[in-house]
Structures are given as C-alpha cells and as structure tokens.
C-alpha cells in the first residue's frame, strides 16, 4: 500500500486501522537519498515522517534505500505503487523472507 502525499494524520489513521485488522509485523519505509548517497530535502521530510511513525506506532519500522526504484518502476510502465513493490521485494530478498 502506498500512502505517500496524504498528510501525516491521514496516513497514521489508515496505518493504525490496518495494524488493528491485519497481522502486520513491520513497516518498510523507502529512504530517499541522492544518487551520490547524500541527504536531500526529501530525505529530511522522510526522516520527520519516520519520527512521527515511531512516536505513534508500536511495530518495527525499517528503512531501505529507494534509489532507482522509481526509474525501475517507470521502465515497466509503473508508478509509485510499483516502486513500493520493488522496495518491499528488495527487503524480502535481503532478509530471506
């Protein structure tokens, strides 16, 4: 599920509802760095959102470098939801899940 660009409160409300109704074990959050691995304005916004999530939720939250996921998604005609799938699959592959 892609919850970007919806505002912290709307995202938190939806996440809390999902966590209550589904067996969600953790959240994987894309970490936007520049191509040179540098922090950007978007990284700072994501860090702020990460802190909001950590303060409001009790399940683990992990970050994963999301560089190139949008490009990969666009190559297949996809959008942010496809990029989110790539982030999740990358995490699953790295963690043997």
N, C-alpha and C positions, 0 to 999 in steps of 0.2 A: 504494500500500500504506500503510495506516495502522498506525503502530507505537506509538501513544500508550499510556500507562498500563501499560507492560510491564516497566519497570525498565531502567536504562541497559545493563547487561550483556547482557540478553536481546535488546534492540534492536540493540546493537553486533554481537552474534554473527550475528543474522539479516541485518543490513546487509552485513557482511563476506562472508557466503555469497552474497548477491545480487550484490554487486560482482564477486566472482570468477566467477560463472556468467553474468552478463548484461552487455551493454555500457552500463553506467550511467555517464553523463558528469558528473552533478552531483546534489546533493540540494537540494530546495526545502523550506525549513522555515517553517511558519507562525509569525508573530511576533505574540503576543497583547498588544495594547495596550488600554487602556480606550477608551471612546467619545470621551474628551477627549484622546486620544493620549498618555496618561500611562502610565508603567511601573507594572505591578501585581505581585502575588506570583507570578502565573503567568508574567509576562514574565521575572522573575528566575529561576524554575525552568527556563524555556526557554533562557535565556542560559547557565545552568550546563550544560544538556544540549548546547547548541551547542558549548561549550568542550570537552566530553567528545568529541563527534564530531570536532572539528577536531584534537584530540590523537590520535585513533585511526584516522582515515581520511585518504587522500591526495587524494580527489576534491574539487572545489569544493563549498562549501555556501553557499547564498544564502538570505536571509530575505525573507519577504514578509508584509506587513501582512495579518492574517487577520480583522480586524474585519468583522463582519456575515456571515461565511461560514457560521457555524452557523445563523444566522437564515435565510439563503438556503436552506440545506440542509433545514431543518425545514419551510419553506414547500412543498417538493416531497415531503415525507414521508421525507426522507433523514436520515442520521446523520453521524457523524464521517467516514466514508469519502466521502460526498458532499461534505462541506465540504473535504476534502483534494483532491477532483477540481476544486472551484471554485478553490482556491488554485493548483493546477497550471495550470488553464486561464487564470487571470489572468496568471500568469507567462509562459505561452506567448504570450498576446495582447500583453503588454507588450514581449516580446523578439522579435516577428516570427517565431516558430518555428511 
